[in-house]
Amino acid sequence: MTPTALGPLAARVARAACVAAPFTLPDGRVLDSYFDEYRLGADPQLLHDVAAALASLVPEGTEVVAGVELGGIALAVALSAATSLPAAFVRRRPKDYGSHRQVEGADVAGRRVVLVDDVVRSGTQATAASTVLCTSGALAVHALCIVERPLGGREMLAEHGVVLGALLHERDLPAVAQVAS
């Protein structure tokens, strides 16, 4: 989709999921706003429309869509429905009972995988999930997100051989949020 075509969708995403309130990152830094993926995931039409837009970013040859626990799970399911690709789900840690799996759902071994998550900031979570996928036998891993915040994530992923595609960038949302309010 072109930036112009994304304008109305970006406005809807901003209204539904961009929250102007302090948000503390795992490293202790505090942001003045955040993206609430649960608000987006709770709106079935918006989730459908975001998945349809993300579908255009799925690299050719992708065989599995994998969602990162927890924010990427709803996105993986919606993107799977939009693309007819099977879905897998990546846990932060292996399940400590039952199957003890870290990757659930579709088998990723020997398959080209696109990893999906709500936001990429530092890239730590997406890099860890891509490492789990590769350890599980995935042949190639790309990553997609709804919003990219410029906190080094793209660079970290690139250092690990993962190409990031973002539907929206943080810079797209403040103006959209102001126009939409």
Rosetta blueprint (number, residue, H / E / L):
1 M L
2 T L
3 P H
4 T H
5 A H
6 L H
7 G H
8 P H
9 L H
10 A H
11 A H
12 R H
13 V H
14 A H
15 R H
16 A H
17 A H
18 C E
19 V E
20 A L
21 A L
22 P L
23 F E
24 T E
25 L L
26 P L
27 D L
28 G L
29 R L
30 V E
31 L E
32 D L
33 S L
34 Y E
35 F E
36 D L
37 E H
38 Y H
39 R H
40 L H
41 G H
42 A L
43 D L
44 P H
45 Q H
46 L H
47 L H
48 H H
49 D H
50 V H
51 A H
52 A H
53 A H
54 L H
55 A H
56 S L
57 L L
58 V L
59 P L
60 E L
61 G L
62 T L
63 E L
64 V E
65 V E
66 A E
67 G E
68 V E
69 E L
70 L L
71 G H
72 G H
73 I H
74 A H
75 L H
76 A H
77 V H
78 A H
79 L H
80 S H
81 A H
82 A H
83 T H
84 S L
85 L L
86 P L
87 A E
88 A E
89 F E
90 V E
91 R L
92 R L
93 R L
94 P L
95 K L
96 D L
97 Y L
98 G L
99 S L
100 H L
101 R L
102 Q L
103 V E
104 E E
105 G E
106 A L
107 D L
108 V L
109 A L
110 G L
111 R L
112 R E
113 V E
114 V E
115 L E
116 V E
117 D E
118 D E
119 V E
120 V E
121 R L
122 S L
123 G L
124 T H
125 Q H
126 A H
127 T H
128 A H
129 A H
130 S H
131 T H
132 V H
133 L H
134 C H
135 T H
136 S L
137 G L
138 A L
139 L L
140 A E
141 V E
142 H E
143 A E
144 L E
145 C E
146 I E
147 V E
148 E E
149 R L
150 P L
151 L L
152 G L
153 G H
154 R H
155 E H
156 M H
157 L H
158 A H
159 E H
160 H L
161 G L
162 V L
163 V E
164 L E
165 G E
166 A E
167 L E
168 L E
169 H E
170 E L
171 R L
172 D H
173 L H
174 P H
175 A H
176 V H
177 A H
178 Q H
179 V H
180 A H
181 S L
